[in-house]
Amino acid sequence: MKIRILSGLAAALAMSGICWAATMAVDQKNIAFSVSRLVVKKGDIVTFTNSDPTSHNLLITGDGATVDSGLQKPGVAFEAPFMKSGTYRVTCAIHPKMTMTVVVQ
């Protein structure tokens, strides 16, 4: 069974009925992200789904901010809204070789 965790802003948008953001999917499998670089528009939400049999911990850094997913167990999806233009680095605190870049236009 997959469990979804909505970050605060994504949950607020979903509950308010605002549907202007696109959702992009990134899979975490074989201790790697499914893409190394993703280009999204400001306001888009990226869903990171842990398809590995081990836990992950996403750290998203950029524009002076850091988002920490906390422990992301197998089968759990973490949704991260990207509200500001810029380049963001996504890593796994547990598996430091897991890296990707999100470019927000």
PyMOL commands that set and color helices and strands:
alter all, ss='L'
color gray80, all
select helices_A, chain A and resi 8-16
alter helices_A, ss='H'
color red, helices_A
select strands_A, chain A and resi 3-6+23-28+37-40+45-50+58-62+65-68+76-81+86-92+99-104
alter strands_A, ss='S'
color yellow, strands_A
deselect
rebuild
show_as cartoon
